[in-house]
Amino acid sequence: MTNEFEAFLEKYPTYKNTAAIDEVRAKDYKRLDDAEHVYFDYTGSGIYAQSQIEKHQKMLRENVFGNPHSSNPTSLAATKLVEGAREYILKFFNADPDEYLAIFTPNASGALKLIGESYPFSNGRYMLTFDNHNSVNGIREFAHARGAEVTYIPVGLPDMRVDESQLEAELAKPAAGHKLFAYPAQSNFSSVKHPLEWIEKAHSHGWDVLLDAAAYAPTSKLDLKKIKTDFVPISFYKIFGYPTGLGALIAKKSALAKLHRPWFAGGTITVASVQGDKYYLADGAPAFEDGTLDYLNIPAIEIGLKHIESIGYDAISERVKTLTGWLLENLTQMKHSTGNPLVKLFGPSSTEGRGGAVTVNFYDKDGNAIDHRFIEQEANKVNISLRTGCFCNPGAGEIALGISRVELDVCFTAPEHESIMSIDDFRHCIDGKSTGAVRISVGMVTNFNDVQSLLAFARGLLR
């Protein structure tokens, strides 16, 4: 291990600059090592720090909070904390409060649904890249229902990046109505970081831009003073683990003005009448926040954001980059006795323009794919947490796994699959092809020993 660590440092000397993270791990994430957990599912969820929990519990123990929808003392105390967290979210993402609002949602998917159900798609266009999360894909159903044109921009192998000439050609096409372009700042399948410069290119052609930052924000700084996108959905548990069940839609006020909600609910209105059959929406963020907010957990968001700031994105990004580089290099070089490679990588093979998720499939010595479910089962035996499947990203999965449009059409038009299809039905339908992959995602408190444990597990599969 010592010789390997020295070789790692020789190749990635900047890892030394992240030593403070090891101190944080020893203090705030001690339970990882105490329970001998090797955690590689940071794209699925961050891990909360012990200090986050302690600070939140202290706040709850020492105060009395009531429903914010009132002006009594306990209600005002809760309102103050909720609005403080809202302001801190904008500060964290360097968003000008005169230009942006932070709307609380259950998660990034809830933020995306707000956009989809309210965006004026009639006679317009919805364009998105192949490698979007299903919650972004789902907006197409609202677009279809309102007669908008839906366009997908493919990603290509092996790096799973977009052909920018094709994107620019589509951006330049006119439309009679409003146009919404959606893409992930970082793919949750391939970990490709798509150019943030696309935002201004799209704006120059009259598009609104939805930038999905759910996989990007945990390890990369998003500065909304520089990157003036229109909509940003966020899940906070992906950044710092706790609380779950809370996210945000950070949106330009000018973009929100285009949205028309299809209903109203408690908390979203100033006045509603039964007899008068009339309602008036509240101004700003409350118009999009249905019912009573999760006011006891929302203050924990500010605690989590301050925890990330105390570590710093520079250190987090550098750690993720160096460990991902070592993981990529060593994992992709492994070969069976027959000379066949152990893994096939889906995504960039270098650390340039990518995040910390390494997505692969494993192969036996004869070149046959090993079921990703078997890999997960074997990893479970040695307490390694990784993720398998298509990660709610079917477009990227179809490209990576070579599943064609023809095969999909045959599956989806079969009478027996008219209204229902299970995962097993789908596997059988595409004639035994892989329907998923293995995602190993490096995160904020991953260390060198974690990566070595994963590599040792992989070597155990060599024959």
C-alpha positions in Angstrom: 0.0 0.0 0.0 2.8 2.4 0.8 4.5 2.0 -2.6 1.1 2.3 -4.3 0.3 5.5 -2.4 3.7 6.9 -3.3 3.1 6.1 -7.0 -0.3 7.8 -6.7 1.2 10.9 -5.2 3.9 11.0 -7.8 1.2 11.1 -10.5 -1.3 13.3 -8.6 0.8 15.5 -6.3 -2.1 17.9 -5.8 -3.9 15.3 -3.7 -1.7 16.6 -0.8 -3.5 19.9 -1.0 -6.7 18.1 0.1 -5.3 16.7 3.4 -7.8 18.8 5.4 -10.5 16.5 4.1 -8.9 13.5 5.9 -9.2 15.5 9.1 -12.8 16.2 8.4 -13.4 12.5 7.6 -11.8 11.4 10.9 -13.9 13.7 12.9 -17.2 14.0 11.1 -17.5 10.8 9.1 -15.8 8.4 11.6 -18.7 5.9 11.3 -17.5 5.1 7.7 -14.3 3.6 9.0 -15.7 2.2 12.2 -18.2 0.2 10.3 -15.7 -0.6 7.5 -17.9 1.0 4.8 -16.5 1.6 1.4 -18.9 4.1 -0.1 -19.0 4.8 -3.8 -22.5 6.0 -4.4 -22.0 9.8 -4.0 -23.9 10.5 -7.2 -26.8 8.7 -5.6 -26.5 10.6 -2.3 -23.9 12.5 -0.3 -23.2 11.5 3.3 -24.1 13.7 6.1 -21.5 14.9 8.7 -22.0 14.2 12.4 -21.7 18.0 13.1 -24.6 18.7 10.7 -26.9 16.5 12.8 -25.7 17.9 16.1 -26.2 21.5 15.1 -29.7 20.8 13.8 -30.7 18.8 16.9 -29.4 21.6 19.1 -31.5 24.2 17.3 -34.6 22.0 17.7 -33.9 21.2 21.3 -33.4 24.9 22.3 -36.3 26.5 20.5 -40.0 26.3 19.8 -41.2 26.6 16.2 -44.7 26.8 14.7 -46.3 26.7 11.3 -44.9 29.7 9.4 -48.3 30.7 8.0 -49.0 33.0 10.9 -47.6 35.9 12.9 -47.4 34.4 16.4 -44.0 34.2 18.1 -43.3 30.5 17.2 -44.5 31.1 13.6 -42.3 34.1 13.2 -39.3 32.2 14.6 -39.8 29.5 12.0 -40.4 32.1 9.2 -37.1 33.8 10.1 -35.1 30.5 9.8 -36.9 29.5 6.5 -36.2 32.9 4.9 -32.7 32.8 6.2 -32.1 29.5 4.5 -33.7 30.8 1.3 -31.3 33.7 1.3 -28.3 31.5 2.1 -29.1 29.3 -0.9 -28.8 32.3 -3.2 -25.6 33.4 -1.5 -24.1 29.9 -1.8 -24.7 29.8 -5.6 -23.7 33.5 -5.9 -27.2 34.3 -7.3 -28.2 38.0 -7.3 -31.4 38.2 -5.2 -32.6 41.0 -7.4 -32.4 38.5 -10.3 -33.1 35.1 -8.9 -35.5 33.4 -6.4 -35.0 30.1 -4.5 -38.2 28.0 -4.3 -38.3 25.1 -1.9 -39.3 21.8 -3.4 -39.2 18.1 -2.2 -36.2 17.4 -4.5 -34.8 18.2 -7.9 -37.6 16.2 -9.5 -40.2 18.4 -7.7 -38.4 21.4 -9.1 -38.6 20.0 -12.6 -42.3 19.2 -12.3 -42.9 22.8 -11.4 -41.3 23.9 -14.7 -43.0 21.2 -16.8 -46.5 21.8 -15.6 -46.2 25.6 -15.9 -44.0 26.3 -18.9 -45.9 27.8 -22.0 -45.1 25.1 -24.4 -47.9 25.8 -26.9 -46.5 26.0 -30.5 -43.0 25.9 -29.0 -40.1 23.6 -28.6 -38.6 21.4 -25.9 -35.0 20.3 -26.7 -32.9 18.1 -24.5 -29.8 15.9 -24.6 -30.0 12.1 -24.6 -28.3 11.9 -21.3 -30.8 13.6 -19.1 -32.3 12.2 -15.9 -35.8 10.8 -16.2 -37.3 13.7 -14.3 -36.0 16.0 -17.1 -37.2 13.5 -19.8 -40.6 13.5 -18.1 -41.2 17.2 -18.9 -41.6 16.1 -22.6 -45.1 14.7 -21.6 -46.2 18.3 -20.7 -44.6 19.5 -24.0 -46.3 16.8 -26.1 -49.7 17.5 -24.4 -49.5 21.2 -25.4 -48.4 20.5 -29.0 -44.7 21.5 -28.7 -42.0 19.9 -30.8 -39.7 17.7 -28.7 -36.1 17.2 -30.0 -33.4 15.0 -28.5 -29.7 15.7 -29.2 -27.7 12.4 -29.1 -24.5 11.7 -27.4 -21.8 9.7 -29.1 -19.4 6.9 -28.1 -16.9 6.4 -26.5 -16.9 9.6 -24.5 -20.7 10.2 -24.6 -20.4 13.8 -25.5 -22.6 15.9 -27.7 -21.9 16.8 -31.3 -21.9 20.6 -30.9 -22.5 21.3 -34.5 -25.8 19.4 -34.4 -26.7 21.2 -31.2 -26.0 24.6 -32.7 -28.0 23.8 -35.8 -31.0 22.9 -33.6 -30.6 26.0 -31.5 -30.8 28.1 -34.6 -34.1 26.6 -35.8 -37.1 29.0 -35.2 -40.3 28.2 -33.4 -43.6 30.1 -33.1 -43.8 29.8 -29.4 -41.5 29.6 -26.4 -38.4 27.4 -26.5 -36.9 25.4 -23.5 -33.5 23.7 -23.7 -32.6 21.3 -20.9 -29.3 19.6 -20.2 -27.3 18.3 -17.3 -24.3 20.3 -16.2 -22.9 16.8 -15.4 -24.4 13.6 -16.6 -25.3 11.2 -13.8 -24.6 8.3 -16.1 -21.3 9.1 -17.9 -20.2 11.9 -15.6 -19.5 14.1 -18.7 -19.5 17.8 -17.8 -21.3 19.5 -20.7 -20.1 23.1 -21.6 -21.8 25.8 -19.5 -21.1 28.1 -22.4 -24.2 26.5 -24.1 -26.4 28.6 -21.9 -25.5 31.9 -23.6 -25.5 30.3 -27.0 -29.1 29.2 -26.4 -30.0 32.6 -25.0 -28.7 34.2 -28.2 -31.3 32.2 -30.2 -34.2 33.0 -27.8 -34.2 29.8 -25.7 -34.9 29.5 -22.0 -32.3 27.1 -20.4 -32.9 24.5 -17.7 -29.6 23.4 -16.3 -29.9 20.2 -14.2 -27.2 20.7 -11.5 -28.1 17.7 -9.3 -25.0 15.7 -10.2 -22.8 18.7 -10.6 -23.3 20.7 -7.5 -21.9 18.1 -5.0 -18.3 18.5 -6.2 -18.3 21.6 -8.4 -19.0 25.3 -7.7 -22.0 26.7 -9.7 -21.7 30.5 -9.9 -24.9 32.1 -11.1 -23.3 35.5 -11.5 -21.2 33.9 -14.3 -23.6 31.2 -15.5 -26.9 33.0 -15.9 -29.1 30.1 -16.6 -32.9 30.4 -16.2 -33.8 27.3 -14.1 -31.6 25.2 -11.8 -33.1 22.2 -10.0 -31.2 21.0 -6.9 -31.5 18.1 -4.4 -29.7 19.0 -1.2 -29.1 15.5 0.0 -26.9 14.9 -3.1 -24.6 17.7 -1.9 -24.4 17.0 1.9 -26.6 14.0 2.7 -29.0 15.6 5.1 -31.9 16.6 5.1 -33.5 14.3 2.6 -36.8 15.3 1.0 -35.8 18.9 0.3 -34.6 20.5 -2.8 -34.9 23.8 -4.6 -35.7 25.5 -7.9 -33.4 28.4 -8.3 -34.9 30.5 -11.1 -34.6 33.9 -12.8 -37.5 36.1 -11.9 -37.9 36.9 -15.6 -38.2 33.2 -16.4 -40.7 32.5 -13.6 -42.9 35.3 -15.0 -43.5 33.0 -18.0 -44.8 30.1 -15.9 -48.5 29.6 -15.4 -49.4 27.2 -12.6 -52.3 24.8 -13.4 -53.7 25.0 -9.9 -53.4 26.7 -6.5 -52.9 25.3 -3.0 -52.5 26.4 0.6 -49.6 28.8 0.9 -49.6 29.7 -2.8 -52.3 32.4 -2.7 -53.1 35.7 -1.0 -56.9 35.4 -1.5 -59.1 32.5 -2.7 -62.9 32.4 -2.8 -65.3 29.5 -3.0 -68.4 31.6 -3.8 -66.5 34.0 -6.0 -64.7 31.2 -7.8 -61.5 33.3 -7.9 -58.0 33.2 -6.5 -54.9 35.5 -6.4 -51.4 33.9 -6.4 -48.9 35.1 -3.9 -45.9 37.1 -5.1 -42.5 35.4 -5.6 -41.4 32.0 -4.4 -44.5 31.3 -2.2 -46.6 31.1 -5.4 -44.8 27.9 -6.2 -44.6 26.3 -2.8 -47.6 24.1 -2.2 -48.9 23.8 1.3 -46.9 24.1 4.5 -43.1 24.0 4.0 -40.9 21.5 5.8 -40.0 24.3 8.2 -38.2 22.2 10.8 -35.8 20.6 8.3 -35.3 23.6 6.0 -32.8 25.3 8.5 -30.7 22.2 8.2 -30.0 23.2 4.6 -28.1 26.3 5.7 -26.1 24.1 8.1 -25.2 21.8 5.3 -24.2 24.6 2.9 -22.0 26.1 5.5 -20.4 22.7 6.1 -19.5 22.5 2.4 -18.1 26.0 2.5 -15.9 25.1 5.5 -14.3 22.4 3.4 -14.3 24.4 0.1 -15.0 23.4 -3.4 -11.4 23.8 -4.5 -10.4 21.0 -2.1 -13.5 18.8 -2.9 -13.0 19.1 -6.7 -9.2 18.4 -6.5 -9.8 15.3 -4.4 -12.5 14.0 -6.6 -10.4 14.6 -9.7 -7.2 13.0 -8.5 -8.9 9.9 -7.1 -11.1 9.5 -10.2 -7.9 9.7 -12.3 -6.3 6.9 -10.3 -9.4 4.8 -10.4 -9.9 5.2 -14.2 -6.2 4.4 -15.0 -6.0 1.3 -12.9 -9.5 -0.1 -13.5 -9.3 0.2 -17.3 -5.9 -1.5 -17.4 -7.0 -4.7 -15.8 -7.0 -7.7 -18.1 -7.9 -11.4 -17.8 -5.4 -14.1 -18.4 -6.8 -14.3 -22.0 -5.9 -10.7 -22.6 -9.5 -9.5 -22.6 -10.2 -6.4 -20.6 -12.1 -6.7 -17.3 -14.2 -3.6 -17.9 -15.7 -1.4 -20.7 -15.9 2.3 -19.7 -18.9 4.4 -20.7 -17.7 8.0 -20.7 -14.4 10.0 -20.8 -11.2 8.0 -20.0 -9.4 11.0 -18.6 -10.3 13.5 -15.9 -10.8 16.4 -18.3 -14.3 17.6 -18.6 -15.8 14.9 -16.3 -16.9 14.4 -12.8 -16.2 11.6 -10.3 -18.6 8.9 -11.5 -17.0 6.0 -13.3 -19.5 3.9 -15.2 -18.5 0.5 -16.6 -19.6 -3.0 -17.3 -17.6 -6.0 -16.3 -16.7 -8.9 -18.6 -15.5 -12.4 -18.1 -12.3 -13.9 -19.6 -14.1 -14.8 -22.7 -15.5 -11.3 -23.3 -19.0 -12.0 -22.1 -20.7 -9.3 -20.1 -21.2 -10.1 -16.4 -24.7 -9.2 -15.1 -24.4 -5.9 -13.3 -26.7 -7.3 -10.6 -24.1 -10.0 -9.9 -21.4 -7.3 -9.5 -23.5 -5.5 -7.0 -24.2 -8.7 -5.0 -20.5 -9.4 -4.8 -19.7 -5.9 -3.8 -22.3 -6.1 -1.0 -20.4 -9.1 0.5 -17.4 -6.9 1.1 -19.4 -3.8 2.3 -18.8 -1.8 -0.9 -21.7 0.5 -1.8 -21.9 1.1 -5.5 -24.9 1.5 -7.8 -26.1 -0.5 -10.8 -28.8 -0.1 -13.4 -29.4 2.8 -15.8 -29.5 5.4 -13.0 -32.8 6.9 -14.2 -31.0 7.9 -17.4 -32.4 5.7 -20.2 -31.1 7.8 -23.1 -27.5 7.5 -22.0 -28.0 3.8 -21.2 -29.4 3.0 -24.6 -26.4 4.6 -26.3 -23.9 3.0 -24.0 -25.4 -0.4 -24.2 -26.1 -0.4 -27.9 -29.9 -0.7 -27.6 -31.3 0.4 -31.0 -34.5 2.4 -31.8 -35.7 -0.7 -33.8 -35.3 -3.0 -30.8 -37.1 -0.5 -28.6 -40.0 0.0 -31.1 -40.5 -3.8 -31.3 -40.6 -4.0 -27.5 -42.9 -1.1 -26.9 -45.4 -2.0 -29.7 -45.8 -5.6 -28.6 -49.5 -6.2 -27.5 -48.5 -7.7 -24.2 -46.6 -4.5 -23.4 -49.3 -2.1 -24.3 -49.9 -1.0 -20.7 -47.2 -2.7 -18.5 -43.6 -3.8 -18.7 -41.4 -5.1 -16.0 -37.6 -4.9 -15.9 -37.5 -8.6 -16.6 -39.9 -8.2 -19.6 -37.5 -5.5 -21.0 -34.4 -7.7 -20.6 -36.1 -10.6 -22.4 -37.4 -8.3 -25.1 -34.0 -6.9 -26.0 -32.7 -10.5 -26.3 -30.3 -10.7 -23.5 -28.4 -7.5 -24.0 -27.2 -5.7 -20.8 -29.9 -3.4 -19.5 -27.7 -1.6 -17.0 -24.2 -0.8 -15.9 -22.1 -0.4 -12.7 -21.5 3.2 -11.4 -18.6 3.8 -9.0 -18.8 7.4 -7.9 -16.1 9.2 -6.0 -17.2 12.0 -3.6 -16.2 14.6 -1.1 -14.8 12.3 1.6 -13.5 9.4 -0.5 -9.9 8.6 0.3 -7.1 6.6 -1.3 -7.8 3.5 0.8 -11.4 3.5 -0.5 -10.2 3.4 -4.1 -7.7 0.7 -3.3 -10.4 -1.4 -1.8 -12.5 -1.0 -4.9 -9.5 -2.0 -7.1 -8.8 -5.0 -5.0 -12.5 -6.1 -5.4 -12.2 -5.7 -9.2 -9.0 -7.8 -9.3 -10.8 -10.5 -7.5 -13.0 -10.8 -10.7 -10.0 -11.5 -12.9 -9.7 -15.1 -14.3 
